Amino acid sequence: MSLTYQQAGELTWQWLEQIAQVSETDDPDCNGVTRLCATREHREALEMLSGWMGDAGMTVRSDNGANLIGRYASANPDARTLLLGSHQDSVPHGGKYDGIMGVLLPLALVHYLDHHAIALPFHLDVVAFSDEEGTRFGSTLLGSKVLAGGFEPAMLDAQDDQGVTLRQALIDFGCDPERIANDRYPPGDVLGFVEVHIEQGPQLEAEGLPIGVVSAITGIERHKLSLHGQAGHAGTVPMHLRQDALVGAARVIGLVDELCKETDELVGVVGKIGNSPNGVNVIPQRTDLTIELRSPDDATRLAARETLLARIDATLAGLDLRLDQQLIYEQAAVQCSATLVRRLEAAVAASGVTTRTLFSGAGHDGLAMQALCDIGMLFLRCERGISHHPDEAIQPSDLGVALEVLARFVTDLAEDECRSPGAQGAST
């Protein structure tokens, strides 16, 4: 019987249900999936994935960054490589689909290609990246940085809550951290990297679309602000004489909200706040808060920063408050390859789905992989936009749609590669 796209999607669904059981279970109140880097659960997940890769005729290897890589090889050993994949790790008490779906969909694609004896003029590598989330060590994008050549040895000194370093954890996992530099893909050998991920937002569901094409991965910046006023008795200091730091913080929160609502392609949040002395009848003397701004366009984000800080300065001066402000994190936006975006859009349209292009407001392995090669990305709709939560959910039929889009994308790319000058030793 010929394997259809929907049947390959059903296979993906079965795998997702199985691998979701590979999760920490020591906490009786633990719901969802908890699978951290270089743990027993990480090893069990890779063993499960290795078996499914082997069933599709792939060669399987792991590297010194705890990545797992399955290869659907071209007949031409000197062919270039197309990378597909995502991360297998999770946040604590996360969902079944964030990351791991982007490993299993390409793996089901390989089963489809193998079943139909479709050869490719390039190698197709499916990657299960380690530690994209950074939950255990705070070392986000570990696996993709290893493959892209962006790994920094200082990351090995990061410690988990028990004081175990990333270096020791990798050694215990069977890796050799001193050889990580050897695991980088040669840039000229890579055609590109494409990731499939749940949207983690509500736009596709609201528009009734199963899949969308990603144009860019957002840029992010975070600030820490400390507002300084003067403590005093809440019953005896007149309102017009107060230097209330918390009132200033409330105004700042409003400024962030207003600016983001008036600026296209900009989102922001005040995510943390602390107040001192935090007494029920004491005027707040100091309030600490964080501001995060995100945009797929760095010029928009940087302009918003300047506007926001100017408005904050003017507002706090009127309240007789002093401000300490520090930029504590910044990640530039990454644009997806225009060529890959067009190819993915064409594959979506050829699959009979309305094409929708949107940017990612969350970070992904593409942030690291863009240092190696062109990147592209597909989003699948998720119910109510919920992610990083046990209630994360997708529609099983969307997996079949995604398989068709991936298959069309890969086979169209293969046809173009075969027509390109110098293409040898491959057929489709």
C-alpha positions as CSV (number, residue, x, y, z in Angstrom):
1,M,0.0,0.0,0.0
2,S,1.3,3.5,-0.9
3,L,2.0,5.7,2.1
4,T,0.0,8.9,1.9
5,Y,0.7,12.3,3.4
6,Q,-2.1,11.8,5.9
7,Q,-0.8,8.4,6.9
8,A,2.7,9.9,7.4
9,G,1.0,12.5,9.5
10,E,-0.8,9.8,11.6
11,L,2.6,8.1,12.1
12,T,4.0,11.4,13.4
13,W,1.0,11.7,15.8
14,Q,1.7,8.2,17.2
15,W,5.4,9.1,17.7
16,L,4.5,12.3,19.5
17,E,2.3,10.4,21.9
18,Q,5.0,7.9,22.6
19,I,7.9,10.2,23.1
20,A,5.7,12.5,25.3
21,Q,5.9,9.7,27.9
22,V,9.7,10.2,28.1
23,S,9.5,12.8,30.9
24,E,10.6,13.3,34.5
25,T,8.2,11.6,36.8
26,D,9.8,12.1,40.2
27,D,7.4,15.0,41.0
28,P,3.9,13.6,41.6
29,D,2.4,17.0,40.7
30,C,4.4,17.1,37.5
31,N,2.1,17.6,34.5
32,G,3.1,17.9,30.9
33,V,6.6,17.1,29.5
34,T,9.8,17.8,31.3
35,R,12.9,16.7,29.4
36,L,16.2,18.5,30.1
37,C,19.6,18.4,28.6
38,A,22.0,15.5,29.2
39,T,19.6,13.6,31.5
40,R,18.2,10.1,31.5
41,E,15.1,11.4,29.7
42,H,17.3,13.0,27.0
43,R,19.1,9.7,26.5
44,E,15.8,7.7,26.3
45,A,14.4,10.2,23.8
46,L,17.5,9.9,21.6
47,E,17.3,6.1,21.7
48,M,13.7,6.2,20.6
49,L,14.4,8.6,17.8
50,S,17.4,6.5,16.7
51,G,15.2,3.5,16.3
52,W,12.7,5.3,14.1
53,M,15.5,6.8,12.1
54,G,17.0,3.4,11.5
55,D,13.6,2.0,10.4
56,A,13.7,4.6,7.6
57,G,17.1,3.5,6.4
58,M,18.9,6.4,7.8
59,T,22.4,6.4,9.2
60,V,22.4,7.7,12.8
61,R,25.1,9.5,14.8
62,S,25.4,11.8,17.8
63,D,27.9,14.5,18.3
64,N,29.8,16.1,21.3
65,G,27.0,18.6,21.9
66,A,24.5,15.9,22.6
67,N,22.7,16.4,19.2
68,L,21.3,13.4,17.3
69,I,21.6,13.4,13.5
70,G,19.9,11.0,11.1
71,R,21.0,11.1,7.5
72,Y,18.9,10.1,4.4
73,A,21.9,9.9,2.1
74,S,22.2,10.9,-1.5
75,A,23.8,8.5,-3.9
76,N,26.5,11.1,-4.4
77,P,28.7,11.0,-1.3
78,D,30.0,14.5,-2.2
79,A,26.6,16.0,-2.3
80,R,25.6,19.0,-0.2
81,T,23.3,18.7,2.8
82,L,19.8,20.0,3.6
83,L,19.2,20.2,7.3
84,L,15.7,19.8,8.8
85,G,15.0,19.5,12.6
86,S,14.2,21.2,15.9
87,H,14.9,20.6,19.6
88,Q,13.9,17.6,21.6
89,D,14.2,19.3,25.0
90,S,11.4,21.0,26.8
91,V,10.7,23.6,29.5
92,P,9.5,22.2,32.9
93,H,5.9,21.0,32.6
94,G,5.8,21.8,28.9
95,G,3.7,20.6,26.1
96,K,4.0,17.6,23.7
97,Y,4.7,19.5,20.5
98,D,7.1,22.4,21.1
99,G,10.3,21.4,19.5
100,I,9.9,17.7,19.2
101,M,7.2,18.0,16.5
102,G,9.9,19.6,14.3
103,V,12.0,16.5,14.7
104,L,9.3,14.0,14.1
105,L,7.7,15.6,11.0
106,P,11.0,15.5,9.0
107,L,11.5,12.0,10.2
108,A,8.1,11.0,8.9
109,L,9.0,12.8,5.7
110,V,12.0,10.5,5.3
111,H,9.8,7.5,5.9
112,Y,7.6,8.8,3.1
113,L,10.6,9.3,0.8
114,D,12.0,5.9,1.6
115,H,8.6,4.2,1.1
116,H,8.3,5.8,-2.3
117,A,12.0,5.2,-3.2
118,I,12.5,8.9,-3.8
119,A,16.2,9.6,-4.1
120,L,17.6,13.1,-3.6
121,P,20.6,14.8,-5.1
122,F,21.6,16.1,-1.6
123,H,21.9,14.5,1.8
124,L,18.9,15.2,4.0
125,D,19.9,15.4,7.7
126,V,17.3,15.3,10.4
127,V,18.6,16.9,13.6
128,A,17.3,16.6,17.2
129,F,19.0,19.6,18.8
130,S,20.0,19.5,22.4
131,D,19.1,22.2,24.9
132,E,17.4,24.9,22.8
133,E,15.4,26.0,25.9
134,G,18.4,26.4,28.2
135,T,16.3,25.1,31.2
136,R,19.0,23.1,33.0
137,F,22.1,25.3,32.4
138,G,20.8,28.6,31.0
139,S,22.8,27.8,27.9
140,T,20.2,28.4,25.2
141,L,20.7,27.1,21.7
142,L,23.4,24.7,22.7
143,G,23.0,22.2,20.0
144,S,22.4,24.6,17.1
145,K,25.4,26.6,18.2
146,V,27.5,23.5,18.0
147,L,26.5,22.7,14.4
148,A,26.7,26.3,13.3
149,G,30.1,27.0,14.9
150,G,28.8,29.5,17.4
151,F,29.5,27.5,20.5
152,E,31.6,29.4,23.1
153,P,33.8,27.2,25.4
154,A,32.8,29.4,28.4
155,M,29.3,27.8,28.1
156,L,30.8,24.6,29.5
157,D,31.3,26.3,32.9
158,A,27.5,26.9,33.4
159,Q,26.1,25.0,36.3
160,D,22.7,23.5,37.0
161,D,20.8,23.8,40.3
162,Q,22.9,20.9,41.8
163,G,26.2,22.5,40.8
164,V,26.9,20.1,37.9
165,T,28.6,21.9,35.1
166,L,27.6,21.6,31.5
167,R,31.1,20.2,30.8
168,Q,30.6,17.4,33.3
169,A,27.1,16.6,32.2
170,L,28.2,16.2,28.6
171,I,31.0,14.0,29.6
172,D,28.6,11.8,31.7
173,F,26.4,11.7,28.6
174,G,29.2,10.2,26.5
175,C,30.3,13.4,24.8
176,D,33.8,14.9,24.5
177,P,33.4,18.7,25.1
178,E,36.9,19.4,24.0
179,R,36.0,18.2,20.5
180,I,32.9,20.2,20.0
181,A,34.6,22.5,17.5
182,N,35.0,19.5,15.2
183,D,31.2,19.0,15.0
184,R,30.5,22.2,13.0
185,Y,29.1,21.6,9.5
186,P,31.3,23.0,6.8
187,P,29.4,26.1,5.6
188,G,29.8,25.4,1.9
189,D,28.4,22.0,2.3
190,V,25.0,23.1,3.6
191,L,22.0,24.0,1.3
192,G,20.0,25.4,4.2
193,F,18.1,24.7,7.4
194,V,14.4,24.5,7.7
195,E,12.4,24.1,11.0
196,V,8.8,23.2,11.5
197,H,7.4,24.5,14.8
198,I,4.1,25.2,16.5
199,E,3.2,28.8,16.1
200,Q,3.0,29.5,19.9
201,G,0.5,32.2,19.0
202,P,-3.1,32.5,17.9
203,Q,-2.9,34.0,14.4
204,L,-3.2,30.9,12.2
205,E,-6.0,29.4,14.3
206,A,-7.9,32.7,14.1
207,E,-7.6,32.7,10.3
208,G,-8.5,29.0,10.0
209,L,-5.2,28.1,8.5
210,P,-3.2,24.9,9.3
211,I,0.2,26.2,8.3
212,G,2.1,29.4,7.8
213,V,5.5,30.5,6.5
214,V,7.9,32.4,8.8
215,S,9.5,35.6,7.4
216,A,11.8,36.4,10.4
217,I,12.7,35.5,14.0
218,T,12.2,38.4,16.3
219,G,14.9,40.5,17.8
220,I,14.8,40.8,21.6
221,E,16.1,43.3,24.2
222,R,15.7,43.3,27.9
223,H,16.2,46.2,30.4
224,K,16.4,46.3,34.2
225,L,15.1,49.5,35.7
226,S,15.4,50.7,39.3
227,L,13.2,53.6,40.3
228,H,14.3,55.5,43.5
229,G,12.0,57.7,45.5
230,Q,11.6,58.4,49.3
231,A,9.9,56.2,51.8
232,G,7.5,57.8,54.2
233,H,4.4,57.2,56.3
234,A,1.5,56.6,54.0
235,G,-0.9,58.5,56.4
236,T,1.1,61.6,57.1
237,V,3.0,62.6,53.9
238,P,0.7,64.8,51.6
239,M,0.1,63.3,48.1
240,H,1.7,66.3,46.3
241,L,4.9,65.9,48.3
242,R,5.4,62.2,47.8
243,Q,8.2,60.5,45.8
244,D,6.5,57.2,45.2
245,A,8.6,54.8,43.2
246,L,5.7,52.4,42.6
247,V,3.6,55.2,41.1
248,G,6.5,55.8,38.8
249,A,6.6,52.1,37.9
250,A,2.9,52.1,37.1
251,R,3.5,55.0,34.7
252,V,6.4,53.1,33.1
253,I,4.2,50.1,32.6
254,G,1.6,52.3,30.9
255,L,4.2,53.8,28.6
256,V,5.4,50.4,27.5
257,D,1.9,49.3,26.7
258,E,1.1,52.5,24.8
259,L,4.2,52.4,22.7
260,C,3.8,48.8,21.7
261,K,0.2,49.3,20.8
262,E,1.0,52.3,18.6
263,T,3.9,50.7,16.8
264,D,3.5,48.1,14.1
265,E,5.5,44.9,14.6
266,L,6.5,45.7,18.1
267,V,5.5,43.8,21.3
268,G,6.7,44.3,24.8
269,V,6.1,43.4,28.4
270,V,7.0,44.4,32.0
271,G,7.5,40.9,33.2
272,K,9.1,41.2,36.7
273,I,8.5,43.8,39.4
274,G,9.9,44.2,42.9
275,N,8.9,46.8,45.5
276,S,10.7,48.0,48.6
277,P,10.2,48.3,51.5
278,N,6.9,46.7,50.5
279,G,5.0,47.6,53.6
280,V,1.2,48.0,53.7
281,N,1.4,51.6,55.1
282,V,4.8,52.7,53.7
283,I,5.4,54.8,50.6
284,P,7.6,52.7,48.2
285,Q,11.1,54.0,48.1
286,R,12.5,51.7,45.4
287,T,10.8,49.7,42.6
288,D,12.7,47.3,40.3
289,L,11.2,46.1,37.0
290,T,12.1,44.6,33.7
291,I,11.1,45.7,30.2
292,E,11.3,43.4,27.2
293,L,10.8,44.6,23.7
294,R,10.6,42.3,20.6
295,S,10.4,43.1,16.9
296,P,11.3,41.2,13.7
297,D,12.8,44.6,12.5
298,D,15.8,45.8,14.5
299,A,15.4,49.4,13.3
300,T,11.9,49.4,14.7
301,R,13.0,48.0,18.0
302,L,15.9,50.4,18.4
303,A,13.8,53.4,17.6
304,A,11.2,52.2,20.1
305,R,13.9,51.9,22.7
306,E,15.0,55.5,22.2
307,T,11.4,56.7,22.3
308,L,10.5,54.7,25.4
309,L,13.5,55.7,27.4
310,A,12.9,59.4,26.6
311,R,9.3,59.2,27.7
312,I,10.3,57.4,30.9
313,D,12.9,60.1,31.7
314,A,10.4,62.8,31.2
315,T,7.7,61.1,33.3
316,L,10.0,60.3,36.2
317,A,11.4,63.8,36.3
318,G,7.9,65.1,36.8
319,L,7.5,62.7,39.7
320,D,10.8,63.7,41.3
321,L,12.2,60.1,41.0
322,R,15.7,58.9,40.0
323,L,16.2,56.2,37.5
324,D,18.9,53.5,37.1
325,Q,18.6,51.7,33.8
326,Q,20.6,48.8,32.3
327,L,20.4,46.9,29.1
328,I,20.9,43.3,30.2
329,Y,20.2,41.3,27.0
330,E,20.0,41.9,23.3
331,Q,19.5,39.5,20.4
332,A,19.3,40.9,16.9
333,A,16.4,39.8,14.6
334,V,17.2,37.1,12.0
335,Q,15.5,37.3,8.6
336,C,14.6,34.0,6.9
337,S,16.1,33.5,3.5
338,A,14.0,35.2,0.9
339,T,14.6,32.2,-1.4
340,L,13.5,29.7,1.1
341,V,10.5,31.8,2.0
342,R,9.4,31.8,-1.6
343,R,10.0,28.1,-1.9
344,L,8.0,27.3,1.2
345,E,5.2,29.7,0.1
346,A,5.0,27.9,-3.2
347,A,4.9,24.5,-1.5
348,V,2.0,25.7,0.7
349,A,0.1,27.0,-2.3
350,A,0.7,23.8,-4.2
351,S,-0.8,21.9,-1.3
352,G,-4.1,23.8,-1.7
353,V,-3.6,26.0,1.4
354,T,-3.9,29.8,1.5
355,T,-0.5,31.2,1.9
356,R,0.1,33.2,5.1
357,T,3.5,34.7,6.0
358,L,4.1,35.9,9.5
359,F,7.1,36.5,11.8
360,S,8.1,34.5,14.9
361,G,7.8,36.4,18.2
362,A,9.8,33.6,19.9
363,G,13.4,32.5,19.6
364,H,14.3,29.3,17.8
365,D,17.4,27.3,16.7
366,G,17.5,29.4,13.5
367,L,18.9,32.2,15.6
368,A,22.1,30.2,15.8
369,M,21.9,28.3,12.5
370,Q,21.8,31.5,10.4
371,A,25.5,31.9,11.1
372,L,26.0,28.7,9.1
373,C,23.5,28.8,6.2
374,D,20.2,30.2,4.9
375,I,17.2,29.4,7.2
376,G,13.5,28.9,6.6
377,M,10.7,28.0,8.9
378,L,7.1,26.8,8.9
379,F,4.5,27.3,11.7
380,L,1.7,24.9,12.5
381,R,-1.4,26.3,14.2
382,C,-1.8,25.5,17.9
383,E,-5.0,25.7,19.9
384,R,-5.5,29.2,21.5
385,G,-1.9,29.9,20.9
386,I,-1.0,28.0,24.1
387,S,2.6,26.9,24.4
388,H,5.1,26.0,27.2
389,H,2.2,24.4,29.0
390,P,0.6,21.0,29.3
391,D,-2.5,22.3,27.5
392,E,-0.5,22.8,24.3
393,A,-2.5,21.2,21.5
394,I,-2.5,20.7,17.7
395,Q,-4.9,19.2,15.2
396,P,-3.7,15.8,14.0
397,S,-4.8,16.5,10.4
398,D,-2.5,19.5,10.2
399,L,0.4,17.1,10.4
400,G,-0.6,15.6,7.1
401,V,-0.8,19.0,5.6
402,A,2.7,19.8,6.9
403,L,4.1,16.6,5.5
404,E,2.7,17.4,2.0
405,V,4.3,20.9,2.2
406,L,7.6,19.5,3.3
407,A,7.6,16.8,0.6
408,R,6.8,19.4,-2.1
409,F,9.4,21.7,-0.8
410,V,12.1,19.0,-0.8
411,T,11.3,17.4,-4.1
412,D,11.1,20.8,-5.9
413,L,14.4,21.7,-4.4
414,A,15.8,18.4,-5.6
415,E,14.6,19.0,-9.1
416,D,16.3,22.4,-9.2
417,E,19.5,20.9,-7.8
418,C,19.5,18.3,-10.5
419,R,19.1,21.0,-13.1
420,S,21.9,23.2,-11.7
421,P,25.3,23.2,-13.4
422,G,27.6,20.5,-12.1
423,A,24.9,18.3,-10.6
424,Q,26.2,14.7,-10.8
425,G,25.5,11.3,-9.4
426,A,21.9,11.9,-8.2
427,S,18.4,11.3,-9.4
428,T,14.9,12.0,-8.2
